[in-house]
Amino acid sequence: VNEPGCLRCGKPLKDTNAEYCADCTRTKRFFDKGRSLLIHDDNARSIIYDLKYGGRRDNADFIGREIALRLGKQILSTGFDAIIPVPLHKKRQFERGFNQAELITQKISENLYDLYGESPPIDTTLLIRHEKTKRQKNLSSQERAENVKGKFKINPDGIYMRDDNGGVIADLYGKERRPLYKDYR
């Protein structure tokens, strides 16, 4: 996806003077800013489908590299505390053998470090999927939002303070913690 893009969701804009796409002007969004690597077409669907259902883990390598190349400076300039992959339900992760979101975040982190010498850590402990959902692929935008509503929660034991270098200082209760993510440095 190239510029100009919607300031909210990142979708390509045909009108170079517009700031927001039609969807973002008429629909309430529950995020501040989104960016996309690919336009949602047959090629993009095939890359994701083959990763999720065809075991093509090398597609995560491609996605992670391209995100780091195209969006790396934006990611690093935000000052994120961590990259948090969306967790799969335990049963679905067992069926698939891996979480594609976690695999992609690992590849983003590796590539950010290779390109820029830094990367926000990956935190797989903070967000918990506590209920199984229907598969999203055949649902409309509205159905997707309803499908995941209330299915995630924050793990209070996963909230922790970090030092200026991203090292874990303590959890929410002040107890010292060690990092629970893979460090690629």
Buried (B, 14 or more C-beta within 10 A) or exposed (E): BEEEBBEBBBBEBEEEEEEBBEEBEEEEEEEEEEBBBBEEEEEBEEBBBBBBEEEBBEBBBBBBBBBBEBBBEEBBEEEEBBBBBEBBBEEBBEEBEBBBBBBBBBBBBBBBBEBEEEBBBBBBBBBEBEEEBEEEEEBEEEEBEEEBEEEBEEBEEBBBEBEEEBEBEEBEEEEEBEBBBEEBE
